[in-house]
Amino acid sequence: MLATTGWTAVHRPDAGVQARAAELTLWAAARIDGRAVPPADAPVRTVARFFADLDGHQRARLADGYPLVVGNLDGAPAETRYRANRNALAQTARVEEARSRDVALAPADRTNAVKRAHRFESLAAPGRQMLVFDPTGAGLVAEVFGDLDAARRVSVIVPGVDTDAITFERTQRRLTAPAGMGQSLYEAERATAPASRTAVIAWAGYTAPTGVGVDAATGRLAVQGAGRLESLAAALPGDASVALFCHSYGSVLCGVAAHRLPDRVTDLVVAGSPGMRAGNAADLHTSARVWAMRDEGDWIADVPHLEVGGVGHGADPVSPGFGARLLSSQGAGSHTGYFEPGTASLDNFAKIGTGAFGSVACANGSDACRLGFSGTDGG
């Protein structure tokens, strides 16, 4: 039966699991010039203090020697993580390329290895800044646009279903993938406020649901990803303020994480949300401003906004009773169109990302979402 269904008698475990597990084992006993490294799950502050005491050469040695660990260490310097992840991507691409020729693997696994090798080679291209890369399973990825260390404002895009290492970027329909969303938002922010010091992170740093199934209808994966988002926000360098732009199921994760996020997260923006697992904005227990939008052509409007027995994600964030600041998304046209240039949605994202709150376009032509703002906020 195994032979006729395409499987072979020789089973090869996921190469990403093997590689990262092996590095984690080595890291647990690692030392740098006689000094023990912090645990891979150490708090952000512990990791930050450790790397602050190292010189550039020592940081590079760790990034080169343990790329799959250092590249995912919240608290490590961004440049060190970029270097580690370039190494990890190149290394993993070679492994996947070899797997694509391994006749002991099932044909489907070899085909998948080809896709992964090509994707990882693309992500490792010169000039790209990968803040996260974990090839385990479907893979986790995050990319930075701009100078993260110098930024005074950081925008983080939290995407929804069907997001993984392979779908992190797309050649066709580029703006439906996190990398395209991130590039589009960064360019829009630069056009909105050329002199502002901003950076954008396209963050596919959690395991997202596959398709519109049980996982998409429950909060299990959002709960698992909330801790990762909290750690990311706490680990960003300097004292930059942070705005989260949460699309589709990503808004569920943002809702679950909201009460745990540091105060530096000043704005929480949801687009095409199935709900935030909250009855209203106050139930999020966050000091961040809560903004919401949904285009009239977005099919998510037909999803029941309720929660029963753990299924469903609660109240509709764009309903008047929820209490969010309602933004225009004119021109988006669909569930995946919010980051398209020329749309009110992208323009609003850019204005919030750069602090130009007083000039955002509210839903239905009102001015209610701008109450309390005048021009650009310097905070």
C-alpha positions as CSV (number, residue, x, y, z in Angstrom):
1,M,0.0,0.0,0.0
2,L,2.8,2.4,0.9
3,A,4.4,1.8,-2.5
4,T,1.3,2.3,-4.5
5,T,0.4,5.6,-2.7
6,G,3.8,7.1,-3.5
7,W,5.5,6.4,-0.1
8,T,8.7,4.4,0.2
9,A,9.9,2.1,2.9
10,V,12.6,4.6,3.8
11,H,11.2,7.5,5.8
12,R,13.2,10.7,6.1
13,P,12.1,13.1,8.9
14,D,11.7,16.7,8.2
15,A,15.2,18.1,7.5
16,G,14.2,21.4,9.2
17,V,13.3,19.6,12.4
18,Q,16.5,17.7,12.4
19,A,18.8,20.7,11.7
20,R,17.3,23.0,14.3
21,A,17.0,20.2,17.0
22,A,20.7,19.4,16.4
23,E,21.7,23.1,16.8
24,L,19.6,23.5,19.9
25,T,21.4,20.6,21.5
26,L,24.8,22.1,20.6
27,W,23.7,25.5,21.8
28,A,22.8,24.2,25.2
29,A,26.4,23.4,25.8
30,A,28.0,26.2,23.8
31,R,30.4,28.8,25.2
32,I,32.0,31.9,23.7
33,D,35.5,32.6,24.9
34,G,34.8,30.6,28.1
35,R,31.4,32.2,28.7
36,A,28.2,30.2,28.6
37,V,25.5,31.3,26.2
38,P,22.0,32.0,27.5
39,P,19.3,29.3,27.0
40,A,17.5,29.4,23.7
41,D,14.3,30.2,25.5
42,A,15.8,32.8,27.8
43,P,13.9,36.1,28.4
44,V,14.5,38.9,26.0
45,R,16.3,41.0,28.5
46,T,18.7,38.2,29.4
47,V,19.6,37.6,25.7
48,A,20.0,41.4,25.1
49,R,22.4,41.8,28.1
50,F,24.4,38.8,26.9
51,F,24.9,40.1,23.4
52,A,25.5,43.7,24.6
53,D,28.6,42.4,26.4
54,L,30.0,40.8,23.2
55,D,32.1,42.4,20.5
56,G,31.3,42.3,16.8
57,H,33.7,39.4,16.2
58,Q,32.1,37.3,19.0
59,R,28.6,38.0,17.7
60,A,29.6,37.0,14.2
61,R,31.1,33.7,15.4
62,L,27.8,32.8,17.1
63,A,25.8,33.8,14.1
64,D,28.0,31.7,11.8
65,G,28.2,28.7,14.2
66,Y,24.6,28.5,15.4
67,P,22.5,30.3,12.7
68,L,19.3,28.4,13.3
69,V,19.4,29.4,17.0
70,V,20.8,32.9,16.9
71,G,18.6,34.0,13.9
72,N,15.5,33.4,16.1
73,L,16.8,34.8,19.4
74,D,14.6,37.7,20.4
75,G,16.9,40.1,22.2
76,A,19.9,39.5,19.9
77,P,20.9,42.5,17.7
78,A,19.1,42.8,14.4
79,E,22.3,42.8,12.4
80,T,23.5,39.6,14.1
81,R,20.1,37.9,13.4
82,Y,20.3,39.0,9.7
83,R,23.7,37.4,9.4
84,A,22.6,34.3,11.1
85,N,19.5,33.9,9.0
86,R,21.4,34.5,5.7
87,N,23.6,31.6,6.8
88,A,20.7,29.5,7.8
89,L,18.8,30.1,4.6
90,A,21.7,29.3,2.4
91,Q,22.5,26.2,4.5
92,T,18.9,25.0,4.4
93,A,18.5,25.7,0.7
94,R,21.5,23.3,0.1
95,V,19.9,20.6,2.2
96,E,16.6,20.9,0.4
97,E,18.3,20.9,-3.0
98,A,20.0,17.6,-2.0
99,R,16.6,16.2,-0.8
100,S,15.1,17.1,-4.1
101,R,17.4,14.5,-5.7
102,D,17.0,11.8,-3.0
103,V,15.2,8.9,-4.7
104,A,14.5,7.4,-1.3
105,L,12.0,10.2,-0.7
106,A,8.4,10.2,-1.9
107,P,7.9,12.1,-5.2
108,A,5.7,14.7,-3.4
109,D,8.5,15.3,-0.8
110,R,11.1,15.8,-3.6
111,T,8.8,18.3,-5.3
112,N,8.3,20.1,-2.1
113,A,12.0,20.2,-1.5
114,V,12.5,21.9,-4.9
115,K,10.0,24.6,-3.9
116,R,11.6,25.1,-0.5
117,A,15.1,25.3,-2.0
118,H,14.0,28.0,-4.5
119,R,12.2,30.0,-1.8
120,F,15.1,29.9,0.6
121,E,17.6,31.0,-2.1
122,S,15.3,33.9,-2.8
123,L,15.0,34.9,0.9
124,A,18.8,34.8,1.2
125,A,19.3,37.3,-1.6
126,P,21.8,40.1,-0.9
127,G,20.3,43.1,0.8
128,R,17.3,41.2,2.4
129,Q,17.0,41.5,6.2
130,M,15.5,38.3,7.7
131,L,14.7,38.7,11.4
132,V,13.3,35.2,11.7
133,F,13.9,32.0,9.9
134,D,12.9,28.6,11.2
135,P,12.6,25.8,8.6
136,T,10.8,23.4,11.0
137,G,7.5,22.2,9.5
138,A,6.0,24.7,7.1
139,G,8.5,27.3,8.3
140,L,8.5,30.7,10.1
141,V,9.9,33.8,8.5
142,A,10.0,37.6,9.2
143,E,11.6,40.3,7.1
144,V,12.5,43.8,7.9
145,F,12.2,46.8,5.5
146,G,14.2,49.8,6.5
147,D,16.6,50.5,9.3
148,L,15.2,48.8,12.4
149,D,17.9,50.1,14.7
150,A,17.3,53.7,13.7
151,A,13.5,53.6,13.5
152,R,11.4,55.8,15.7
153,R,8.3,54.0,14.6
154,V,8.0,50.3,13.7
155,S,5.0,48.8,11.8
156,V,4.5,45.0,12.1
157,I,2.3,43.2,9.7
158,V,0.6,40.1,11.2
159,P,-0.9,38.0,8.3
160,G,-3.6,35.4,8.2
161,V,-4.3,31.9,6.9
162,D,-2.1,30.0,4.5
163,T,1.1,31.8,5.5
164,D,4.3,29.9,5.8
165,A,7.9,29.9,4.5
166,I,6.8,29.0,0.9
167,T,3.9,31.5,0.7
168,F,5.8,34.3,2.5
169,E,6.4,35.8,-1.0
170,R,4.7,35.3,-4.3
171,T,5.6,36.2,-7.9
172,Q,2.0,36.4,-8.9
173,R,-0.4,38.4,-6.7
174,R,2.6,39.7,-4.8
175,L,0.6,41.9,-2.5
176,T,-1.3,39.0,-1.0
177,A,1.8,37.6,0.6
178,P,3.6,39.1,3.7
179,A,6.8,40.1,1.8
180,G,4.8,42.1,-0.7
181,M,2.6,43.6,2.0
182,G,5.7,44.7,3.9
183,Q,7.3,46.2,0.8
184,S,4.1,48.0,-0.1
185,L,3.6,49.5,3.3
186,Y,7.2,50.6,3.7
187,E,7.1,52.4,0.3
188,A,3.8,54.0,1.3
189,E,5.2,55.2,4.6
190,R,8.3,56.6,2.9
191,A,6.0,58.5,0.4
192,T,3.8,59.8,3.3
193,A,6.6,61.0,5.5
194,P,10.0,60.9,3.7
195,A,11.9,62.3,6.6
196,S,10.4,60.0,9.2
197,R,12.5,57.1,10.6
198,T,10.3,54.1,10.1
199,A,10.7,50.4,9.6
200,V,8.3,47.7,8.6
201,I,8.4,44.0,9.6
202,A,6.5,41.4,7.6
203,W,6.0,38.9,10.4
204,A,5.1,35.3,9.5
205,G,6.5,34.3,12.8
206,Y,3.7,32.0,14.0
207,T,2.0,28.8,12.7
208,A,-1.0,30.0,10.7
209,P,-4.1,28.0,9.9
210,T,-4.1,26.2,6.6
211,G,-7.3,27.0,4.7
212,V,-10.6,28.0,6.2
213,G,-11.1,24.9,8.4
214,V,-11.2,24.1,12.1
215,D,-7.9,25.8,12.9
216,A,-9.1,29.0,11.3
217,A,-12.4,28.9,13.2
218,T,-10.8,28.4,16.7
219,G,-8.2,30.4,18.7
220,R,-5.7,27.6,19.2
221,L,-3.0,28.7,16.8
222,A,-3.6,32.4,17.8
223,V,-3.0,31.5,21.4
224,Q,0.2,29.7,20.5
225,G,1.4,32.6,18.4
226,A,0.5,35.3,20.9
227,G,3.6,34.7,23.0
228,R,5.8,35.0,19.9
229,L,4.3,38.3,19.0
230,E,4.7,39.6,22.6
231,S,8.4,38.6,22.5
232,L,8.9,40.3,19.2
233,A,7.4,43.6,20.4
234,A,9.5,43.5,23.6
235,A,12.7,42.7,21.7
236,L,12.6,45.5,19.1
237,P,15.7,47.7,19.5
238,G,15.6,51.2,21.1
239,D,12.4,52.8,22.3
240,A,10.5,53.0,19.0
241,S,6.7,52.9,19.2
242,V,5.0,50.0,17.5
243,A,1.9,49.7,15.3
244,L,0.4,46.3,14.5
245,F,-1.4,45.8,11.2
246,C,-3.4,42.6,11.6
247,H,-5.0,41.0,8.6
248,S,-7.7,38.3,8.7
249,Y,-6.8,35.5,11.1
250,G,-3.8,37.7,12.1
251,S,-6.4,40.0,13.9
252,V,-7.5,37.0,16.0
253,L,-3.9,36.6,17.1
254,C,-3.5,40.3,17.8
255,G,-6.7,40.2,19.9
256,V,-5.5,37.3,21.9
257,A,-2.1,38.9,22.5
258,A,-3.4,42.5,23.1
259,H,-3.4,42.4,26.9
260,R,0.1,41.0,27.0
261,L,1.8,43.5,24.7
262,P,4.2,46.1,26.0
263,D,3.1,49.7,26.2
264,R,5.3,50.6,23.3
265,V,2.6,49.0,21.1
266,T,0.5,52.2,20.6
267,D,-1.8,51.2,17.7
268,L,-3.6,48.0,16.8
269,V,-5.1,48.0,13.3
270,V,-7.3,45.2,12.0
271,A,-8.4,44.6,8.4
272,G,-10.8,42.0,7.2
273,S,-11.2,40.6,10.7
274,P,-13.3,37.6,11.6
275,G,-13.2,38.8,15.2
276,M,-10.6,39.4,17.9
277,R,-12.0,37.0,20.5
278,A,-13.4,39.9,22.4
279,G,-16.8,41.4,22.9
280,N,-15.6,45.0,22.4
281,A,-12.4,47.0,22.3
282,A,-12.4,47.4,26.1
283,D,-12.3,43.6,26.5
284,L,-8.9,43.6,24.8
285,H,-7.4,45.3,27.9
286,T,-4.8,47.2,26.0
287,S,-3.6,50.8,26.1
288,A,-3.2,50.8,22.3
289,R,-5.6,52.6,20.1
290,V,-7.8,50.1,18.2
291,W,-8.6,50.8,14.6
292,A,-10.7,48.6,12.2
293,M,-11.6,48.5,8.6
294,R,-13.4,46.1,6.2
295,D,-14.0,46.7,2.5
296,E,-17.5,46.2,1.2
297,G,-16.2,43.5,-1.2
298,D,-14.6,41.4,1.6
299,W,-16.2,38.0,2.0
300,I,-15.3,38.0,5.7
301,A,-18.4,40.0,6.2
302,D,-20.4,36.9,5.7
303,V,-18.7,35.0,8.5
304,P,-20.8,34.8,11.6
305,H,-19.2,37.1,14.2
306,L,-19.9,35.1,17.3
307,E,-18.1,32.6,19.6
308,V,-19.8,29.4,20.7
309,G,-17.9,26.6,22.5
310,G,-14.6,27.9,21.3
311,V,-15.6,28.1,17.7
312,G,-15.8,31.6,16.2
313,H,-14.0,34.7,17.1
314,G,-16.6,37.0,18.7
315,A,-17.9,40.4,17.9
316,D,-17.3,42.2,14.6
317,P,-14.6,44.8,15.1
318,V,-16.2,47.2,12.5
319,S,-19.6,47.1,14.3
320,P,-20.5,50.4,16.0
321,G,-20.8,48.7,19.4
322,F,-17.3,47.3,19.3
323,G,-15.7,50.6,19.9
324,A,-12.8,50.7,17.4
325,R,-11.9,53.7,15.4
326,L,-13.4,52.9,12.0
327,L,-11.2,53.5,8.9
328,S,-12.0,53.8,5.2
329,S,-10.7,51.0,3.0
330,Q,-12.1,52.4,-0.2
331,G,-10.6,50.7,-3.3
332,A,-9.4,47.5,-1.6
333,G,-12.1,45.6,-3.4
334,S,-11.6,42.2,-1.7
335,H,-10.3,40.4,1.3
336,T,-6.7,40.4,-0.1
337,G,-6.6,44.0,-1.5
338,Y,-5.8,46.1,1.6
339,F,-2.2,46.6,0.8
340,E,-2.7,47.6,-2.8
341,P,-1.3,51.1,-3.8
342,G,-3.9,53.7,-4.4
343,T,-6.3,52.3,-1.8
344,A,-7.6,54.2,1.2
345,S,-6.6,51.2,3.3
346,L,-2.9,51.4,2.4
347,D,-2.9,55.2,2.7
348,N,-4.5,54.9,6.2
349,F,-1.9,52.2,7.2
350,A,0.9,54.5,6.2
351,K,-0.5,57.5,8.0
352,I,-0.9,55.5,11.2
353,G,2.5,53.9,10.8
354,T,4.1,57.4,10.5
355,G,2.0,59.0,13.2
356,A,-0.2,61.2,10.9
357,F,-3.3,60.3,12.8
358,G,-5.1,63.6,12.1
359,S,-5.2,63.0,8.4
360,V,-6.5,59.4,8.2
361,A,-9.7,58.8,6.2
362,C,-12.5,57.5,8.4
363,A,-15.2,55.1,7.3
364,N,-18.3,56.5,5.6
365,G,-16.8,59.9,5.2
366,S,-17.1,60.8,8.9
367,D,-14.5,62.3,11.1
368,A,-15.2,60.2,14.1
369,C,-12.0,58.1,13.9
370,R,-9.8,61.3,14.0
371,L,-11.3,62.6,17.3
372,G,-8.5,63.7,19.6
373,F,-5.9,64.1,16.9
374,S,-4.6,67.1,15.0
375,G,-2.0,66.7,12.3
376,T,0.9,64.4,13.1
377,D,1.5,63.0,16.6
378,G,5.1,63.0,17.5
379,G,4.8,60.3,20.2
